[in-house]
């Protein structure tokens, strides 16, 4: 098969080879960087409380859908290596308007919704463990500022920091779950493990909780904008995403099953910090300080990964004329997308102000972000199918196994999840409001940009260059 010409723009630079560039460990750490955040721990424990053992089935469904998405991203990112990631795929398959909308739906919207939930959590936990009398959200804002600065220093700094952060949290999940399953602990439930497991078998739910379960697998594709900076992307990128998902599935399953005998189901469902409740029940109240440090690490992992990936997507889009040219600006010596990093760093602070820092907003914020992300994943699968049909001659170093069954099943499955995303009627209004307002604004602005600035058809595909 003929190899397509390499695009002339920096938005689609050739992939790094040789000693320079990011290796497998750095890519693996980036792949799980969003997933090991605190909001993932909260989502699995709240999901277990809401749905009982049905949540384990929901977790398995979410894992299968996430695996299909990772395979699709692996094929497209290696076929069209680009910092723009999804925008480049969607632009070639569906046109500029879907490309713009999908990046903003799948990556900007979760930064407005998901990151504020994480910042609320870290501020709550650290402020409880270290009552220093600081102004509200000092810790949260400090994290964003520090990691925005680190990401401006370049991917070498990102790689060293991210690898350490991701593996610390992964080990924590495994150790905590294993310690709980081994028995003992500081405060097991009075009725014992058998009574706790029996309670989990009552009033179960599967379909209505998959969107929440999906949250812990979302973001594995954040590694794809780093494809041009990888040492051996063809070998390491698919492995990093697939093995990252497997590692997270095993660690989170161990973590969530371990919680059954230590935290009452009702408390898991209603507590804004069920992961802290679980840790204290297993290791005792003296563990609060250590967990506060872990919370900082987990939140730092999320923020660090988002600030490494999303600004590069915006930079790639700017190079293609899909967003303001201002996002093209690079750091004078480090070559990092400086303006885009500052913009993305500001997004969670906007979301934090919008939610008012209310801990009760965490669950609807997470589900709203999950729904927005699912829309992006559906369109990614559609892009994969269209690219296979439209450009069969293009070189594909990796191909999705089971095509076309796998992407079609993934599209249908994620559509069903979106349609049943609310686990409780009282949450539906907030979920619809959060996603509807933001996606509506992005759709209007994106359509106006394509028609008035780019002067292109909304659904006019752009051939890969």
C-alpha positions as CSV (number, residue, x, y, z in Angstrom):
1,X,0.0,0.0,0.0
2,X,1.2,3.5,-0.7
3,X,2.3,5.6,2.2
4,X,0.5,9.0,2.2
5,X,2.6,12.1,2.0
6,X,3.6,13.6,5.2
7,X,1.8,16.9,5.9
8,X,3.9,19.9,5.7
9,X,2.4,21.6,8.7
10,X,3.9,21.2,12.2
11,X,0.5,19.9,13.3
12,X,1.4,16.6,11.8
13,X,5.1,16.2,12.5
14,X,6.9,12.9,11.8
15,X,7.1,10.5,14.7
16,X,10.2,10.5,16.8
17,X,12.6,7.5,16.5
18,X,15.8,6.5,18.1
19,X,16.9,7.4,21.6
20,X,15.1,10.7,21.8
21,X,11.4,10.9,22.6
22,X,8.9,9.3,25.0
23,X,9.3,5.6,25.8
24,X,6.7,3.0,26.7
25,X,6.7,3.9,30.5
26,X,6.0,7.5,29.8
27,X,3.2,6.7,27.3
28,X,1.7,4.2,29.7
29,X,1.8,6.8,32.5
30,X,0.1,9.3,30.2
31,X,-2.5,6.8,29.1
32,X,-3.6,6.2,32.8
33,X,-2.9,9.7,34.0
34,X,-6.5,10.9,33.8
35,X,-7.8,7.6,35.0
36,X,-6.0,7.4,38.3
37,X,-7.5,10.7,39.5
38,X,-9.6,11.0,42.6
39,X,-12.8,11.3,40.7
40,X,-12.2,7.8,39.3
41,X,-12.0,6.5,42.9
42,X,-15.2,8.4,43.8
43,X,-17.1,7.2,40.8
44,X,-16.4,3.5,41.4
45,X,-17.3,3.7,45.1
46,X,-20.4,5.8,44.6
47,X,-21.4,3.5,41.7
48,X,-21.0,0.5,44.0
49,X,-23.2,2.1,46.6
50,X,-25.9,3.1,44.1
51,X,-26.0,-0.1,42.0
52,X,-24.6,-2.9,44.3
53,X,-23.2,-5.8,42.5
54,X,-24.7,-4.5,39.3
55,X,-21.9,-2.0,39.2
56,X,-19.4,-4.8,38.6
57,X,-21.3,-5.8,35.5
58,X,-21.5,-2.1,34.5
59,X,-17.7,-1.8,35.0
60,X,-17.1,-4.8,32.7
61,X,-19.4,-3.2,30.0
62,X,-17.6,0.1,30.3
63,X,-14.2,-1.7,30.0
64,X,-15.2,-3.4,26.8
65,X,-16.4,-0.1,25.3
66,X,-13.3,1.7,26.4
67,X,-11.1,-1.0,24.8
68,X,-12.9,-0.6,21.5
69,X,-12.3,3.2,21.7
70,X,-8.6,2.7,22.5
71,X,-8.2,0.4,19.5
72,X,-9.9,3.0,17.2
73,X,-7.6,5.8,18.5
74,X,-4.5,3.6,18.1
75,X,-5.4,2.9,14.4
76,X,-6.2,6.5,13.5
77,X,-3.3,8.2,15.4
78,X,-0.7,5.9,13.8
79,X,-2.3,6.3,10.4
80,X,-2.4,10.1,10.7
81,X,0.2,11.0,13.4
82,X,-0.8,14.4,14.6
83,X,-0.8,16.6,17.7
84,X,-4.4,17.5,16.7
85,X,-5.5,13.9,17.4
86,X,-9.3,13.6,17.1
87,X,-9.7,16.9,15.2
88,X,-7.4,15.5,12.5
89,X,-9.3,12.3,12.2
90,X,-12.7,13.9,12.2
91,X,-11.6,16.6,9.8
92,X,-10.6,14.0,7.2
93,X,-13.6,11.9,7.8
94,X,-16.5,14.2,8.6
95,X,-15.4,17.8,8.0
96,X,-14.3,20.8,10.1
97,X,-17.5,21.4,12.1
98,X,-17.6,17.9,13.5
99,X,-13.8,18.1,14.1
100,X,-14.1,21.3,16.1
101,X,-17.3,20.2,18.0
102,X,-15.8,16.8,18.9
103,X,-12.6,18.1,20.4
104,X,-14.5,20.7,22.4
105,X,-17.2,18.2,23.4
106,X,-14.7,15.5,24.3
107,X,-11.9,17.4,25.8
108,X,-12.7,21.0,26.6
109,X,-16.1,20.2,28.2
110,X,-14.7,17.6,30.6
111,X,-12.0,20.1,31.5
112,X,-14.8,22.5,32.6
113,X,-16.8,19.8,34.4
114,X,-14.4,16.9,35.4
115,X,-11.5,18.9,36.6
116,X,-13.5,21.1,38.9
117,X,-14.9,18.0,40.5
118,X,-11.3,16.8,41.1
119,X,-10.3,20.3,42.5
120,X,-13.3,20.3,44.9
121,X,-12.2,16.8,46.1
122,X,-8.6,17.7,46.7
123,X,-9.4,20.9,48.4
124,X,-11.8,19.2,50.8
125,X,-9.5,16.3,51.7
126,X,-6.3,18.3,52.1
127,X,-8.0,21.1,54.0
128,X,-9.4,18.5,56.5
129,X,-6.0,16.9,56.9
130,X,-4.1,20.2,57.1
131,X,-6.4,22.8,58.7
132,X,-4.0,25.8,58.0
133,X,-6.8,28.3,57.6
134,X,-5.9,29.0,53.9
135,X,-8.5,30.7,51.6
136,X,-10.9,28.3,49.9
137,X,-9.4,26.4,47.0
138,X,-5.8,27.5,47.6
139,X,-4.6,24.0,47.2
140,X,-6.7,23.5,44.0
141,X,-5.5,26.7,42.3
142,X,-1.9,26.0,43.4
143,X,-1.9,22.6,41.7
144,X,-3.2,24.1,38.4
145,X,-0.6,26.9,38.4
146,X,2.3,24.5,39.3
147,X,1.5,22.0,36.6
148,X,0.8,24.6,34.0
149,X,4.3,25.9,34.6
150,X,5.8,22.4,34.5
151,X,4.2,21.6,31.2
152,X,5.6,24.8,29.7
153,X,9.0,23.3,30.4
154,X,8.5,20.4,27.9
155,X,7.6,16.8,27.5
156,X,10.9,15.6,29.2
157,X,9.8,17.2,32.4
158,X,6.2,15.9,31.9
159,X,7.4,12.4,31.4
160,X,9.5,12.2,34.6
161,X,6.7,13.8,36.7
162,X,3.8,11.8,35.2
163,X,5.5,8.4,35.4
164,X,6.0,8.9,39.1
165,X,2.5,10.2,39.8
166,X,0.7,7.6,37.9
167,X,2.5,4.6,39.4
168,X,2.1,5.9,42.9
169,X,-1.7,6.1,42.6
170,X,-1.9,2.7,40.8
171,X,0.1,1.0,43.7
172,X,-2.2,2.7,46.2
173,X,-5.3,1.3,44.6
174,X,-3.9,-2.2,44.5
175,X,-2.5,-2.1,48.1
176,X,-5.7,-0.7,49.6
177,X,-7.9,-3.2,47.8
178,X,-5.6,-6.1,48.7
179,X,-5.4,-5.0,52.4
180,X,-9.2,-4.8,52.6
181,X,-9.7,-8.2,51.0
182,X,-7.1,-9.8,53.3
183,X,-9.3,-9.1,56.3
184,X,-8.7,-7.2,59.5
185,X,-8.5,-3.5,59.0
186,X,-9.3,-0.7,61.5
187,X,-13.1,-0.6,61.3
188,X,-14.8,-3.5,59.3
189,X,-18.5,-3.4,59.2
190,X,-20.2,-5.0,62.3
191,X,-22.2,-7.5,60.3
192,X,-19.1,-8.9,58.7
193,X,-18.3,-9.6,55.0
194,X,-21.2,-12.0,54.4
195,X,-23.8,-9.4,55.5
196,X,-22.2,-6.7,53.5
197,X,-22.1,-8.8,50.3
198,X,-25.7,-9.7,50.8
199,X,-26.6,-6.0,51.0
200,X,-24.8,-5.5,47.7
201,X,-27.1,-8.1,46.0
202,X,-30.2,-6.0,46.8
203,X,-31.7,-3.3,44.5
204,X,-29.0,-3.7,41.8
205,X,-28.7,-1.7,38.6
206,X,-26.6,-2.1,35.5
207,X,-27.5,0.0,32.5
208,X,-28.3,3.2,34.4
209,X,-24.8,3.2,36.0
210,X,-22.6,2.4,33.0
211,X,-22.0,6.1,32.3
212,X,-20.6,6.6,35.8
213,X,-18.5,3.4,35.5
214,X,-17.2,4.6,32.2
215,X,-15.6,7.5,33.9
216,X,-12.7,5.5,35.2
217,X,-11.7,4.4,31.7
218,X,-12.1,7.8,29.9
219,X,-9.0,9.6,28.8
220,X,-6.7,6.7,27.9
221,X,-6.5,8.4,24.5
222,X,-4.9,11.5,26.0
223,X,-1.6,9.8,25.1
224,X,-2.4,10.1,21.3
225,X,-1.4,13.8,21.0
226,X,2.0,12.7,22.1
227,X,2.4,10.4,19.1
228,X,4.8,12.7,17.3
229,X,7.0,12.8,20.4
230,X,7.1,9.1,21.1
231,X,10.3,7.1,20.6
232,X,8.5,4.2,18.9
233,X,4.9,5.0,18.6
234,X,4.0,2.1,16.3
235,X,5.1,-0.4,18.9
236,X,4.3,1.5,22.2
237,X,1.2,3.5,21.6
238,X,-1.3,0.6,21.2
239,X,0.4,-1.3,24.1
240,X,0.3,1.7,26.4
241,X,-3.5,2.2,25.9
242,X,-4.6,-1.4,26.0
243,X,-2.3,-2.4,29.0
244,X,-3.3,0.9,30.7
245,X,-7.0,-0.1,30.5
246,X,-6.3,-3.6,31.8
247,X,-4.2,-2.3,34.7
248,X,-6.9,0.2,35.7
249,X,-9.7,-2.4,35.4
250,X,-7.9,-4.8,37.7
251,X,-6.8,-2.2,40.2
252,X,-10.2,-0.5,40.4
253,X,-12.0,-3.8,40.7
254,X,-9.8,-4.8,43.6
255,X,-10.3,-1.4,45.2
256,X,-14.1,-1.4,44.8
257,X,-14.6,-5.1,46.0
258,X,-12.4,-4.4,49.0
259,X,-14.6,-1.5,50.1
260,X,-17.7,-3.8,50.5
261,X,-16.9,-5.0,54.0
262,X,-15.7,-1.6,55.3
263,X,-18.1,1.1,54.2
264,X,-21.9,0.7,54.3
265,X,-23.6,0.8,50.9
266,X,-25.7,3.9,51.7
267,X,-22.6,5.8,52.8
268,X,-20.8,4.8,49.6
269,X,-23.6,6.2,47.6
270,X,-24.1,9.5,49.5
271,X,-20.6,10.5,50.7
272,X,-18.8,13.1,48.6
273,X,-15.5,11.5,49.7
274,X,-16.2,7.7,49.9
275,X,-12.5,6.9,49.0
276,X,-11.4,8.8,52.2
277,X,-14.1,6.9,54.2
278,X,-12.7,3.6,52.9
279,X,-9.1,4.4,53.6
280,X,-9.8,5.5,57.2
281,X,-11.9,2.3,57.8
282,X,-9.0,0.1,56.6
283,X,-5.9,2.0,57.9
284,X,-7.4,4.1,60.8
285,X,-7.8,7.8,61.3
286,X,-4.1,8.4,61.3
287,X,-4.1,7.6,57.6
288,X,-5.8,10.9,56.8
289,X,-2.6,12.8,56.4
290,X,-1.0,10.2,54.2
291,X,-4.2,10.1,52.1
292,X,-4.2,13.9,51.7
293,X,-0.7,13.5,50.2
294,X,-2.1,10.7,47.9
295,X,-5.0,13.0,46.9
296,X,-2.6,15.7,45.9
297,X,-0.7,13.1,43.8
298,X,-3.8,11.8,42.1
299,X,-5.1,15.2,41.3
300,X,-1.7,16.2,40.0
301,X,-1.7,13.2,37.7
302,X,-5.0,14.3,36.2
303,X,-4.1,17.9,35.8
304,X,-0.6,17.1,34.5
305,X,-2.0,14.8,31.8
306,X,-4.7,17.2,30.7
307,X,-2.2,20.1,30.4
308,X,0.1,17.9,28.4
309,X,-2.5,16.6,25.9
310,X,-5.4,19.1,25.4
311,X,-3.1,22.2,24.6
312,X,-1.4,20.1,21.9
313,X,-4.8,19.3,20.4
314,X,-5.6,23.0,20.3
315,X,-2.3,23.8,18.8
316,X,-2.8,21.2,16.1
317,X,-6.3,22.7,15.4
318,X,-4.8,26.2,15.2
319,X,-2.3,25.0,12.6
320,X,-5.3,23.8,10.6
321,X,-7.2,27.0,11.1
322,X,-9.9,25.5,13.2
323,X,-9.4,27.7,16.3
324,X,-7.9,31.1,17.0
325,X,-4.4,31.6,15.6
326,X,-3.3,32.7,19.0
327,X,-3.1,29.0,20.0
328,X,-0.2,28.6,17.5
329,X,2.2,30.5,19.8
330,X,5.0,28.4,21.2
331,X,7.4,28.9,24.1
332,X,10.4,30.7,22.8
333,X,13.0,28.1,24.0
334,X,10.9,25.0,25.1
335,X,8.7,24.7,22.0
336,X,5.6,24.0,24.1
337,X,2.1,25.5,23.2
338,X,2.3,28.2,25.8
339,X,-1.0,30.1,25.1
340,X,-3.0,26.8,24.8
341,X,-1.6,25.6,28.1
342,X,-2.7,28.8,29.8
343,X,-6.1,28.6,28.2
344,X,-6.7,25.0,29.3
345,X,-5.4,25.7,32.8
346,X,-8.0,28.4,33.2
347,X,-10.9,26.0,32.2
348,X,-11.2,24.1,35.5
349,X,-11.1,27.4,37.4
350,X,-14.1,28.6,35.4
351,X,-15.9,25.4,36.1
352,X,-15.0,25.7,39.8
353,X,-16.6,29.2,39.9
354,X,-19.6,28.0,38.0
355,X,-20.3,25.1,40.4
356,X,-19.6,27.3,43.4
357,X,-17.2,24.6,44.8
358,X,-20.2,22.6,46.0
359,X,-19.3,19.0,46.9
360,X,-22.9,18.0,46.0
361,X,-22.2,19.0,42.4
362,X,-19.5,16.3,42.0
363,X,-21.7,13.4,40.9
364,X,-23.7,15.4,38.2
365,X,-20.5,17.1,37.0
366,X,-18.8,13.7,36.5
367,X,-21.8,12.2,34.6
368,X,-22.2,15.4,32.5
369,X,-18.5,15.1,31.6
370,X,-18.9,11.4,30.9
371,X,-21.8,12.1,28.5
372,X,-19.8,14.7,26.6
373,X,-16.9,12.4,26.3
374,X,-19.1,9.5,25.1
375,X,-20.4,11.8,22.2
376,X,-16.8,12.3,21.2
377,X,-16.0,8.6,21.3
378,X,-19.1,7.8,19.2
379,X,-17.9,10.2,16.5
380,X,-14.3,8.8,16.8
381,X,-15.8,5.4,15.9
382,X,-17.8,6.9,13.0
383,X,-14.6,8.6,11.8
384,X,-12.7,5.2,11.9
385,X,-15.4,3.6,9.6
386,X,-15.5,6.6,7.2
387,X,-11.7,6.7,6.9
388,X,-11.5,3.0,6.2
389,X,-14.1,3.5,3.4
390,X,-12.7,6.7,2.0
391,X,-9.0,6.1,2.2
392,X,-8.4,2.3,2.0
393,X,-5.0,2.8,0.4
394,X,-3.5,4.6,3.4
395,X,-0.9,2.8,5.5
396,X,-2.2,1.6,8.8
397,X,0.6,0.4,11.1
398,X,-2.2,-0.8,13.5
399,X,-5.6,-2.1,12.6
400,X,-8.7,-2.5,14.8
401,X,-9.3,-6.3,15.1
402,X,-12.8,-7.4,14.4
403,X,-13.6,-4.5,12.1
404,X,-16.4,-3.5,11.3
405,X,-18.2,-5.4,14.0
406,X,-16.2,-3.8,16.9
407,X,-16.8,-0.2,16.0
408,X,-20.5,-0.7,15.1
409,X,-21.1,-2.5,18.4
410,X,-19.2,0.2,20.3
411,X,-21.3,3.0,18.6
412,X,-24.6,1.2,19.5
413,X,-23.4,0.4,23.0
414,X,-22.3,4.0,23.8
415,X,-25.6,5.4,22.4
416,X,-27.5,3.2,24.8
417,X,-25.3,4.3,27.7
418,X,-25.9,8.0,26.8
419,X,-29.7,7.4,26.6
420,X,-29.6,5.8,30.1
421,X,-26.9,8.0,31.7
422,X,-28.8,9.2,34.8
423,X,-28.8,6.8,37.7
424,X,-31.5,8.8,39.6
425,X,-34.3,11.1,38.3
426,X,-33.2,14.0,40.6
427,X,-29.9,14.1,38.8
428,X,-31.3,14.2,35.2
429,X,-32.0,17.9,35.2
430,X,-28.5,19.0,36.2
431,X,-26.9,16.5,33.8
432,X,-28.9,17.8,30.9
433,X,-28.3,21.4,31.9
434,X,-24.6,21.1,32.2
435,X,-24.0,19.2,28.9
436,X,-26.7,21.0,27.0
437,X,-25.6,24.6,27.7
438,X,-21.9,24.0,27.0
439,X,-22.3,21.8,24.0
440,X,-24.9,24.2,22.6
441,X,-22.5,27.1,22.9
442,X,-19.7,25.2,21.3
443,X,-21.9,24.1,18.4
444,X,-23.0,27.6,17.6
445,X,-19.5,29.1,17.8
446,X,-18.0,26.1,15.9
447,X,-20.5,26.4,13.1
448,X,-20.0,30.2,12.8
449,X,-16.2,29.7,12.8
450,X,-16.3,27.2,9.9
451,X,-18.7,29.3,7.8
452,X,-17.5,32.8,8.5
453,X,-13.7,32.4,9.2
454,X,-12.7,29.2,7.5
455,X,-15.3,29.8,4.7
456,X,-15.8,26.0,4.3
457,X,-18.8,23.7,4.3
458,X,-19.7,22.4,7.7
459,X,-19.4,18.8,6.7
460,X,-16.8,19.2,3.9
461,X,-14.1,16.6,4.5
462,X,-10.5,17.7,4.2
463,X,-8.2,15.2,2.5
464,X,-5.1,14.2,4.6
465,X,-2.1,16.1,3.3
